Amino acid sequence: MTDTLRICFSVYWQTSCPRFILLYLRLQLVIIWSFAFWSLSATKLQASQPDANLNSLSQVKEQITTVPNLENLNKEFHSRIESYSALTGYQFAPPPILIAAPENFSPGLRVVPPTPPPPPPEKLQPPPTTTQPVQPFAVLENIQTDFRNDSNNFGQSKQFIEPTAQFRLQNGNRIRLKTGFNSFSETGSESITNIPLQLGWEGKIGDVKLQTAMGVDLFNRLPTAINLNANAEIVIIPPKVSPSGKLTSLLTLSGNLEQGPYKFNVQTLENQITAWRFGPNLFWQIDGDTSFFSLYRFSSYNDDNSEHQSFSRLERKFGQFSLAANLFTWNYARNLERQSGYFSPPDFLVYNAELAWQGDIFNFLSCRLATNLGQQRLNGKIDNANSYQARCTAKLSPNFEADFGYGFSNVRNLDTGGSAYNNNYFTGQLRLKF
């Protein structure tokens, strides 16, 4: 009996055990797949709503690894919301950023929530679309070219052609660039050519108007020289203008400082004479027809000489005519004309009366004619001092004007002994505004 049971159990084990094992494995596999499916479904429900158009997992990983900056993407997404709001009139509140969700790295994966978003706490304003034009650092305001040619009856002549470009900065200050081509000639001497280069600045500090400039003077056969000047001006009595546009009241006081080569003649340049000059200017518009101007200069030369110079002018207008009185004094510590070449009288005085007319010849052309009658005193000797000038201004266009003039004078600028002295000069100026 026992043997019979052993034989039956052995046969049952060989025939039923494989089926039992297979059934057990199938049960384990079903449990594992069910758990995996439940876990995957729970993860998707936690992250977002189901979407049939979601990309595959490999595509999402690729998008995550190619996003360079989450902050830039956030700005781009917000800008799209604002653009949409500008078109539709509806303001969206930007949803919070969840870094773990793949749709935050790719706005195309974001799904619309089933319920409308709550109203925003405040209205989002789109960024202003109008942009201010970029202001240049400096704007060219005008170009002014000065011309002057002087010649006397002793074979001395000098010519100046000096253009100046003026630029206005963003803060209202001004920059000036000045250059030129000047020449000096004299009988029996080799001529000299001069090219000045100068950079200037103009601005205000409080109520004081400042002008400064510095540069160099280049010569064809002489060493380079440095030049500089400065001016400070203050308004004591503010200007008043009548309804017709006439200046009726103004009082200004200014201080001046200059240093550079003394461009008097060839001999002065060859001797490399330089000077420091400083002193005040005073201008007073007493009323609409009366004005007063005065200046004083003290100069110190590098040849141990010094000078005092003063000029005063009182003018009264009568319609198109004017009458003025001029007084000029010039005194040097030493007379070094033979050694240094410049006119340096110990005692020189000029006083005269000026009669002038100014008016329009044509609509575009206005002129001024003036004559001066007076006397001059040089080293105690008194002589007549006469001169006359003519100057016209042509307004060729609203932005372009030209001045040209001629003058003659016998006021001495050279110690000629008993010989007569006279000087002729031509002047001009071109003004171009931008």
Sequence and secondary structure as in RCSB ss.txt:
>XXXX:A:sequence
MTDTLRICFSVYWQTSCPRFILLYLRLQLVIIWSFAFWSLSATKLQASQPDANLNSLSQVKEQITTVPNLENLNK
EFHSRIESYSALTGYQFAPPPILIAAPENFSPGLRVVPPTPPPPPPEKLQPPPTTTQPVQPFAVLENIQTDFRND
SNNFGQSKQFIEPTAQFRLQNGNRIRLKTGFNSFSETGSESITNIPLQLGWEGKIGDVKLQTAMGVDLFNRLPTA
INLNANAEIVIIPPKVSPSGKLTSLLTLSGNLEQGPYKFNVQTLENQITAWRFGPNLFWQIDGDTSFFSLYRFSS
YNDDNSEHQSFSRLERKFGQFSLAANLFTWNYARNLERQSGYFSPPDFLVYNAELAWQGDIFNFLSCRLATNLGQ
QRLNGKIDNANSYQARCTAKLSPNFEADFGYGFSNVRNLDTGGSAYNNNYFTGQLRLKF
>XXXX:A:secstr
 HHHHHHHHHHHHHHHHHHHHHHHHHHHHHHHHHHHHHHHHHHHHHH    TT   HHHHHHHHHH   HHHHHH
HHHHHHHHHHHHHS         TTSGGGT GGG    SS     SS              SEEEEEEEEEEEEE
EETTSEEEEEEEEEEEEEETTS EEEEE   EEEEETTEEEEEEEEEEEEEEEEETTEEEEEEEEEEEESSS  E
EEEEEEEEEEEEEEEE TTS EEEEEEEEEEEEEEE  S HHHHHTT EEEEEEEEEEEE SSSEEEEEEEEEEE
ETTS EEEEEEEEEEEEETTEEEEEEEEEEEESS  HHHH S   SSEEEEEEEEEEEEESSSSEEEEEEEEEEE
EEETTEEEEEEEEEEEEEEEEETTEEEEEEEEEE   SS  TTS   EEEEEEEEEEE 
